[in-house]
Amino acid sequence: MKKRIVKKHPLAIRWFHWINFPVLTVMIWSGLLIYWANDVYKLGWNDKTLLKFFPQSFYDALHIPFKLSTGMAFHFFFMWFFFLNGLLYVLYTIFSGEWRYLLPNRHSFKEAWQVVLHDLHIRKTAPPQDKYNAAQRIAYSSIVVMGMGSVITGLAIYKPVQFHLLCAMCGGYEAARIEHFILTLGYALFFLVHVGQVILAGWNNFQAMVTGFEVEKYEDLAPAAEPESIMLPEASELVKTIEAVEPTETIELAESSEQIETTETTEPPQA
């Protein structure tokens, strides 16, 4: 097996990725500090509760303090980095042509299911892929759409009067807050799956997002050199050579016999 270096991620993509990672982490953490001041959401109906975000035992076990002002300060400060980084990322993918590798195509949803089956070891072979597989195309494009949704719902919550049109588009203040919270859960789920996939893919995949290239193994299938035909002539060529030489040798023999006969004829009689 031989190795070769394959270029994968441009410098700009790597910068946007590694800037977004800590910024999004701070946004989720500060957003939870805001939510914990009024944790009203749950899964259930009427008085029946299946799951509460988050139960009191969660706060007691982790000794989480209620710091609404701290959460708001960090959230409203880092939201501008989140917005600008996302905007520059979208603009770069458009003008550089990277969007061709990111946007799903008409086969992506079918192939994404095949990728999932392959990751679960149910399907033996993975579907063909370009720079990203079908599941990655859908996931990364969805994150961009989710980011736009977070900005819209976030502004609707942040300034519901000044951005009353955005607030109305979201269905009102309460609806915008629920939508913002659901998007946060989506980020957390994406983060867990993404980190898990990176671990499964191995160091080479992680290295590509740091250095911009990955080391690819391949087999050298070049055919061995064939012996030259001059060194090993074919039998037919030898036969032709012999056939060409035989008449000459016959003539020479004939000439030699004539010389002998002539000599015998001209030799003087003995006394």
URKABEL-V160239 format. One line per field, one symbol per residue. ss: DSSP state (~ for helix, > for strand, _ for the rest). Layout:
# URKABEL-V160239
ss->???
This chain:
# URKABEL-V160239
ss->_>>>>>>___~~~~~~~~~~~~~~~~~~~~~~~~~~_____>>>>__>>>>>___~~~~~~~_____~~~~~~~~~~~~~~~~~~~~~~~~~~~~~__~~~~_____~~~~~~~~~~~~______________~~~~~~~~~~~~~~~~~~~~~~~~~_____~~~~~~___~~~~~~~~~~~~~~~~~~~~~~~~~~~~~_~~~~~~~~~_>>>>>>________________~~~~~~~~~~~~~~~~~~~~~~~~~~~~~~~~_____
